[in-house]
Structure formats: C-alpha cells, structure tokens
Amino acid sequence: MEKNPYYKSGDTISPLLLPVWFKVLIRFPLAKMLLMRVFAPQGIYEYVIARTKYIDSVFKQALSQQFDQILILGAGFDTRALRFQEEMGQTKIFELDVSLTQQAKIKQYQKRHLPVPENLIFIPIDFDKESLSEKLDESGFCKNHKSLFVLEGLIMYLQPESVDLTFRTIQEYSGKGSWVVFDSVYGSVIRKEGDYYGENGIVQTVSGAGEQWNFGIEDGQIRQFLENYKMDLINQKDTKSLEQDYFCSPDGKIMGRINGTHFLVTSECR
C-alpha cells in the first residue's frame, strides 16, 4: 500500500487480513503519520520492511534448492506459505505457534477464502507445558532432513535457557546443510546502554507493551554463539548493510534509516 518504492513490499496477503476500517484509515497521510508515531519508534518500520525482504529472499532460495521442509517458529501471521505457493513444490512448511494465535490466523484465511496449501502443516503448542521435540515428532517433521528454520522476531523475547533449548532442538532435528535464519538484538540493548539509533524508543515501547526483551548476542560474538550448536555463519546483516541493500538509491543516497538495535543472521548446520 506504500507509494514509495523503497518501502513497498511484495506481501499481497497481509493487507487482505486487515480490518477494512484500518485499511481506509491508513490511506490518509495524517492518520498514518499519527499511527507511526505511536506504534513505530525510530527506524523500526524500516527495519521490519528490510527484515521481511531479507527473510523472503532466504525462504525463496531454500524453495529453489528444494529443501525438504521449512519450520517457522512463532509463526504468528507469517504469510510466506501462501505467498510462495507456486515455488513450494514438494517442500513441506510447518508453522509452530500458540493455539490462540494460530486459530485466529486460520479463521482469517477461511473468512477471506484464501487457499491453504496441502503441504502447510500447523503445529499448535503450549510452550509452558508441551515439549517442542514431541510436537515436531507428532506433526511429521523429520529428523536429519535438509531444512530451513525461521525464527523471525522471536529469540529476543525468550529467556537465555529457552534460546539454548531451541537451538539445541534445531541442531538435533536438522540435516547437514540445513539453514537457520533469525534476527537478534545486541547484548548491550538488553542492558539498555543506549548505543544505537532509535534504541531508547524501541526499548520503551517493548517494555510498555509488557513484552520485555530478555536475550541478546554481543556485537562480534555471533560466530561463537553459532559454534555452540555446530553451525557456520553464512551471512550477517547489520543496519548499515540492510540500508545499502534495501534503502539505497542509484546515486548512493540512503532513503530510509533503520533502527540500529537488531541484526539478521543466516547460518548453516554441519
């Protein structure tokens, strides 16, 4: 719905899921500006756009290489299984989330008559009471197959021990050559040191929403983090490289500044 080409995404499904009144409201520049001030601290809107485009590219690359399966952890209203139906082939896509969110999503798909691919499997889970490994086994997710694991906007909300358990489960279930794509905040952001552009605003917004960030990775320590789970770094994108990839004009001008608290990682399992 954006007119600015640097801000426009390829997600044609998400607008279909929005309430009609909201779609009408954000067509008015003043209403949009006010909403942005309330819900989008400095650079977060730009970051989410860049993150979506980056993970889309990894997702499509995995499909083009005919990965056996893709697991989206904390899928929320992720629409990639619908957006990339033509590219899916025989790849199975598993979406893991709490039942309340998952049922709300399925209901919206049904309400809007959006076709759900046969090889999309929903896995409801109560993270406090149910085992991730058991849920994967019950759903038909196969060990030792070439897989893509997507953790988008997730690990910063988890406790460190939960992050460790999640990555050890990925290590247990992944086949050689599997990929893991995720984003994280820096460790200093958890300590609220205020080093990055837009940091104070997003920390206050997250805390005010009652969704405290609990986990971060220290700047320069990503390889050591991945080594714990026998993974190798394929690619890391910080703010500057994301701006160059998605918000840089042909003459080199940056058309949108991204919040500096996050970075994106793609890794490969040995």
Secondary structure as GFF3:
##gff-version 3
##sequence-region A 1 270
A	DSSP	alpha_helix	14	17	.	.	.	ID=ss1
A	DSSP	alpha_helix	20	25	.	.	.	ID=ss2
A	DSSP	alpha_helix	29	39	.	.	.	ID=ss3
A	DSSP	alpha_helix	44	64	.	.	.	ID=ss4
A	DSSP	beta_strand	69	73	.	.	.	ID=ss5
A	DSSP	alpha_helix	80	83	.	.	.	ID=ss6
A	DSSP	alpha_helix	85	88	.	.	.	ID=ss7
A	DSSP	beta_strand	92	97	.	.	.	ID=ss8
A	DSSP	alpha_helix	99	111	.	.	.	ID=ss9
A	DSSP	beta_strand	120	124	.	.	.	ID=ss10
A	DSSP	alpha_helix	132	139	.	.	.	ID=ss11
A	DSSP	beta_strand	147	151	.	.	.	ID=ss12
A	DSSP	three_ten_helix	155	157	.	.	.	ID=ss13
A	DSSP	alpha_helix	160	173	.	.	.	ID=ss14
A	DSSP	beta_strand	179	185	.	.	.	ID=ss15
A	DSSP	alpha_helix	187	190	.	.	.	ID=ss16
A	DSSP	alpha_helix	199	208	.	.	.	ID=ss17
A	DSSP	alpha_helix	222	227	.	.	.	ID=ss18
A	DSSP	beta_strand	231	237	.	.	.	ID=ss19
A	DSSP	alpha_helix	239	246	.	.	.	ID=ss20
A	DSSP	beta_strand	262	269	.	.	.	ID=ss21
###
